[in-house]
Amino acid sequence: MAEALEEAKDAANGLKVVKDLFSGAVGGVAQVLIGQPFDIVKVRLQTTTQYKGALDCASQILKNEGATAFYKGTLTPLIGIGACVSVQFAGFNYAKRAFEAQNAAKLHKSVDQLDKEPQPLSYGQYYAAGAFAGLANTILSSPIEHVRIRLQTQPHGAARLYSGPLDCITKLSRSPSVARGLYRGTSVTLLREAQAYGFWFLTFEYLMNQDAKRNAYARKDIATWKIATYGGLAGEMLWISSYPFDVIKSKMQTDGFGEKQRYKSMRDAFAQTFRQEGAMGFWRGIGPTLLRAMPVSAGTFATVELTMRMIS
């Protein structure tokens, strides 16, 4: 009897993970379609000083490269970011359930009662669960974002360096290896992902919990427009908390190779940026990033929440 109950419980947990992965993937597709035009402006501002600001950057892209340029490199993130967001939500919910079990154990409750009486997380635990999701996501996000950034910043027309995502992956993997080429910038990506997604999930869960508590209704009864609003605010916190790491990541992932390599390491990139641009150098492009964050994060959380409600 005990073995049967354990098997049923494992099956239920496995189904939850599948649902988390699926709903995250749907949210990831929405995220890319909404945010890609903002993202290319952000990356251009982070990696070059040729533009006066976000509006000038967007205008020059439109004038010199056409409207389709705002979706340069979209294929890679459309597939990859869907996988990343899928991992983010699956990782967060996995860690969340682990903390619930830990909290229940501290209260000497039976593990069999966990589904009926889950013990809420502290906000420190919400941050830790989000950070875990970010770290788990890095193995995917580091090369995916590297390829996207290379495609977004390569010269236009005949001077193009890469014919497409696969060509870019191949060339980066040989420059001079997968670890030092395709996975360049992974050290700073780990820091960015842990901090960013720790605050992302923490902010969203705090706002959702406070709303449910304030209005004395279940989480599933929170209106969609509120979910989108809280998701958008969480997106703002994601970037405010982690933006300097993202700037350094972009600089390292657009750097040259061999003799053309400018930054020897993450530490060197931080030092050079501060020396040459001052503290404000770590915040270049924050305007369009925050402008992008609200609709992108709102769409992601609203899509994931609604998908979860539909398949639950």
C-alpha positions as CSV (number, residue, x, y, z in Angstrom):
1,M,0.0,0.0,0.0
2,A,2.8,2.4,0.9
3,E,4.6,1.6,-2.3
4,A,1.5,2.3,-4.3
5,L,1.0,5.6,-2.6
6,E,4.7,6.5,-3.3
7,E,4.3,5.7,-7.0
8,A,1.2,7.7,-7.2
9,K,2.9,10.6,-5.6
10,D,5.9,10.4,-7.9
11,A,3.6,10.3,-10.9
12,A,1.7,13.4,-9.7
13,N,5.0,15.2,-9.2
14,G,6.1,14.2,-12.7
15,L,2.9,15.5,-14.2
16,K,3.4,18.8,-12.4
17,V,6.9,19.2,-13.9
18,V,5.5,18.5,-17.4
19,K,2.8,21.1,-16.9
20,D,5.4,23.6,-15.6
21,L,7.6,23.0,-18.7
22,F,4.7,23.3,-21.1
23,S,3.3,26.5,-19.6
24,G,6.8,28.0,-19.4
25,A,7.4,27.2,-23.1
26,V,4.2,29.0,-24.1
27,G,5.1,32.0,-22.0
28,G,8.6,32.0,-23.6
29,V,7.2,32.3,-27.1
30,A,5.0,35.2,-26.0
31,Q,8.1,36.8,-24.4
32,V,10.2,36.7,-27.6
33,L,7.5,38.0,-29.9
34,I,6.7,40.9,-27.6
35,G,10.3,41.8,-26.6
36,Q,12.6,41.2,-29.6
37,P,12.4,44.8,-31.1
38,F,13.2,46.3,-27.7
39,D,16.1,43.8,-27.2
40,I,18.0,44.6,-30.3
41,V,17.9,48.3,-29.4
42,K,19.2,47.4,-25.9
43,V,22.1,45.3,-27.2
44,R,23.1,48.0,-29.7
45,L,23.2,50.7,-27.0
46,Q,25.2,48.4,-24.6
47,T,27.8,47.5,-27.1
48,T,28.5,50.7,-29.1
49,T,28.5,54.4,-28.6
50,Q,27.4,55.4,-32.1
51,Y,23.8,56.2,-31.1
52,K,22.6,59.2,-29.2
53,G,19.9,57.3,-27.4
54,A,17.2,54.6,-27.8
55,L,15.1,56.7,-30.2
56,D,18.1,57.5,-32.4
57,C,19.1,53.8,-32.4
58,A,15.7,52.6,-33.4
59,S,15.4,55.3,-36.1
60,Q,18.8,54.3,-37.6
61,I,18.0,50.6,-37.6
62,L,14.7,51.3,-39.4
63,K,16.4,53.7,-41.9
64,N,19.5,51.7,-42.7
65,E,18.3,48.1,-42.2
66,G,14.6,48.1,-42.6
67,A,11.8,47.0,-40.3
68,T,12.7,43.3,-40.4
69,A,16.0,44.2,-38.7
70,F,14.1,44.5,-35.4
71,Y,13.6,40.7,-35.6
72,K,17.2,39.9,-36.4
73,G,18.2,36.6,-34.8
74,T,14.7,35.9,-33.7
75,L,14.7,32.2,-34.7
76,T,17.3,31.3,-32.1
77,P,15.5,32.9,-29.2
78,L,12.1,31.8,-30.4
79,I,13.1,28.2,-30.0
80,G,15.7,28.8,-27.2
81,I,13.9,31.3,-25.0
82,G,10.8,29.1,-25.1
83,A,13.1,26.4,-23.7
84,C,14.7,28.8,-21.2
85,V,11.4,30.1,-19.8
86,S,10.2,26.5,-19.6
87,V,13.2,25.6,-17.5
88,Q,12.8,28.7,-15.4
89,F,9.3,27.9,-14.3
90,A,9.9,24.2,-13.9
91,G,13.0,25.0,-11.8
92,F,11.2,27.6,-9.7
93,N,8.3,25.3,-9.0
94,Y,10.5,22.3,-8.3
95,A,12.5,24.4,-5.7
96,K,9.2,25.8,-4.3
97,R,7.8,22.3,-3.7
98,A,11.1,21.3,-2.0
99,F,10.9,24.3,0.3
100,E,7.2,23.5,1.0
101,A,8.3,20.0,2.0
102,Q,11.1,21.3,4.1
103,N,8.7,23.8,5.9
104,A,6.2,21.0,6.5
105,A,8.8,18.7,7.9
106,K,9.8,21.5,10.4
107,L,6.2,21.5,11.6
108,H,6.4,17.7,12.1
109,K,3.7,17.2,9.4
110,S,3.5,14.0,7.4
111,V,4.9,14.2,3.9
112,D,1.7,12.5,2.7
113,Q,-0.3,15.6,3.9
114,L,1.9,18.0,1.8
115,D,-0.5,18.2,-1.1
116,K,-3.4,19.0,1.2
117,E,-1.5,21.3,3.6
118,P,1.4,23.0,1.7
119,Q,3.4,25.2,4.0
120,P,4.0,28.7,2.5
121,L,7.5,29.9,1.7
122,S,9.3,32.8,3.3
123,Y,10.3,35.6,0.9
124,G,13.9,34.6,1.3
125,Q,12.9,31.1,0.1
126,Y,11.1,32.6,-2.9
127,Y,14.3,34.4,-3.8
128,A,16.3,31.3,-3.4
129,A,13.9,29.3,-5.6
130,G,14.1,31.9,-8.3
131,A,17.9,32.0,-8.1
132,F,17.9,28.2,-8.5
133,A,15.7,28.6,-11.6
134,G,18.1,31.1,-13.0
135,L,21.2,29.0,-12.4
136,A,19.5,25.9,-13.9
137,N,18.6,28.1,-16.9
138,T,22.1,29.3,-17.6
139,I,23.3,26.2,-19.5
140,L,20.7,27.2,-22.1
141,S,20.5,30.9,-21.9
142,S,24.3,31.6,-22.1
143,P,24.8,30.2,-25.7
144,I,21.4,31.2,-26.9
145,E,21.9,34.8,-25.9
146,H,25.4,34.8,-27.2
147,V,24.2,33.7,-30.7
148,R,21.3,36.2,-30.6
149,I,23.7,39.1,-29.7
150,R,26.2,38.1,-32.4
151,L,23.4,38.1,-35.0
152,Q,21.9,41.4,-33.7
153,T,25.2,43.2,-33.8
154,Q,26.8,41.9,-37.0
155,P,27.4,44.3,-40.0
156,H,24.5,44.7,-42.4
157,G,24.5,43.4,-46.0
158,A,27.5,42.0,-47.7
159,A,29.7,42.4,-44.6
160,R,27.7,39.9,-42.6
161,L,29.8,37.5,-40.5
162,Y,27.2,34.8,-40.1
163,S,24.6,33.5,-42.6
164,G,22.3,32.4,-39.8
165,P,22.0,30.8,-36.3
166,L,23.6,27.5,-37.3
167,D,26.5,29.1,-39.0
168,C,27.0,31.4,-36.0
169,I,26.9,28.4,-33.6
170,T,29.4,26.5,-35.7
171,K,31.9,29.5,-35.9
172,L,31.6,30.4,-32.3
173,S,32.2,26.7,-31.3
174,R,35.5,26.9,-33.2
175,S,36.6,30.2,-31.7
176,P,38.7,28.5,-30.3
177,S,36.4,26.0,-28.6
178,V,32.8,25.5,-27.3
179,A,33.7,26.6,-23.8
180,R,35.7,29.7,-24.7
181,G,33.7,30.5,-27.8
182,L,30.0,29.6,-27.7
183,Y,29.9,29.7,-23.9
184,R,31.8,32.9,-23.6
185,G,30.4,35.1,-20.8
186,T,28.9,32.2,-18.8
187,S,30.5,33.3,-15.5
188,V,28.7,36.7,-15.6
189,T,25.6,35.1,-16.9
190,L,25.4,32.8,-13.8
191,L,25.5,35.9,-11.6
192,R,23.0,37.7,-13.7
193,E,20.5,34.8,-13.9
194,A,20.6,34.1,-10.1
195,Q,20.1,37.7,-9.2
196,A,17.6,38.5,-11.9
197,Y,15.3,35.5,-11.5
198,G,15.6,35.6,-7.7
199,F,14.0,39.1,-7.8
200,W,11.7,38.2,-10.7
201,F,9.9,35.4,-8.9
202,L,10.1,37.0,-5.5
203,T,8.4,40.2,-6.7
204,F,5.7,38.4,-8.5
205,E,4.9,36.0,-5.7
206,Y,4.9,38.9,-3.1
207,L,2.4,40.9,-5.2
208,M,0.2,37.9,-5.8
209,N,0.2,36.8,-2.2
210,Q,-0.5,40.3,-0.9
211,D,-3.4,40.7,-3.3
212,A,-5.0,37.4,-2.3
213,K,-4.5,38.2,1.4
214,R,-5.9,41.7,1.0
215,N,-9.0,40.6,-0.8
216,A,-9.5,37.3,1.0
217,Y,-9.7,35.1,-2.1
218,A,-7.8,32.3,-3.7
219,R,-4.9,32.9,-6.0
220,K,-6.8,31.3,-8.9
221,D,-9.4,34.1,-8.5
222,I,-7.0,36.9,-9.2
223,A,-8.0,38.8,-12.3
224,T,-5.8,38.4,-15.5
225,W,-5.2,42.1,-15.7
226,K,-3.7,42.0,-12.2
227,I,-1.5,39.1,-13.0
228,A,-0.2,41.0,-16.0
229,T,0.4,44.1,-13.9
230,Y,2.3,42.2,-11.2
231,G,4.2,40.3,-13.9
232,G,5.2,43.6,-15.5
233,L,6.4,45.1,-12.2
234,A,8.4,41.9,-11.6
235,G,10.0,42.5,-14.9
236,E,11.1,45.9,-13.9
237,M,12.7,44.5,-10.7
238,L,14.4,41.8,-12.7
239,W,16.4,44.3,-14.7
240,I,17.0,46.9,-12.0
241,S,18.5,44.2,-9.8
242,S,20.8,42.7,-12.4
243,Y,21.4,45.2,-15.2
244,P,25.2,45.8,-14.7
245,F,25.8,42.1,-15.0
246,D,23.9,42.1,-18.3
247,V,25.9,45.0,-19.7
248,I,29.2,43.1,-19.0
249,K,27.7,40.0,-20.5
250,S,26.8,41.9,-23.7
251,K,30.3,43.4,-23.9
252,M,32.0,40.0,-23.5
253,Q,29.7,38.3,-26.0
254,T,30.4,40.9,-28.7
255,D,34.1,41.0,-28.1
256,G,36.6,39.8,-30.7
257,F,38.6,36.7,-30.7
258,G,42.4,36.1,-30.6
259,E,44.3,39.3,-31.0
260,K,41.1,41.3,-31.3
261,Q,39.9,40.2,-27.9
262,R,39.5,43.2,-25.7
263,Y,38.4,41.7,-22.4
264,K,40.5,39.0,-20.7
265,S,37.9,38.1,-18.2
266,M,34.7,39.2,-16.5
267,R,36.7,41.0,-13.9
268,D,38.7,42.8,-16.6
269,A,35.4,43.8,-18.4
270,F,34.1,45.3,-15.2
271,A,37.3,47.2,-14.6
272,Q,37.6,48.6,-18.2
273,T,34.0,49.6,-18.3
274,F,34.3,51.6,-15.0
275,R,37.6,53.1,-16.1
276,Q,36.4,54.3,-19.5
277,E,32.7,55.0,-18.9
278,G,32.3,55.5,-15.2
279,A,29.4,54.1,-13.1
280,M,26.9,55.1,-15.7
281,G,28.5,52.8,-18.1
282,F,26.9,49.9,-16.3
283,W,23.5,51.4,-17.0
284,R,23.7,52.1,-20.8
285,G,20.5,51.1,-22.5
286,I,18.5,50.8,-19.3
287,G,15.7,53.0,-20.7
288,P,14.5,50.7,-23.5
289,T,15.2,47.7,-21.3
290,L,12.7,48.9,-18.7
291,L,10.3,49.9,-21.4
292,R,10.5,46.4,-22.8
293,A,10.4,44.7,-19.5
294,M,6.9,45.7,-18.5
295,P,5.0,44.2,-21.5
296,V,7.3,41.3,-21.9
297,S,7.1,40.1,-18.3
298,A,3.4,40.9,-18.1
299,G,2.8,38.8,-21.1
300,T,5.0,36.0,-19.8
301,F,3.4,35.7,-16.4
302,A,-0.2,36.1,-17.7
303,T,0.4,33.5,-20.4
304,V,1.9,31.0,-18.0
305,E,-0.8,31.5,-15.3
306,L,-3.6,31.2,-17.8
307,T,-2.0,28.1,-19.4
308,M,-1.6,26.5,-16.0
309,R,-5.3,27.2,-15.1
310,M,-6.4,25.7,-18.4
311,I,-4.4,22.4,-18.1
312,S,-4.8,22.0,-14.3
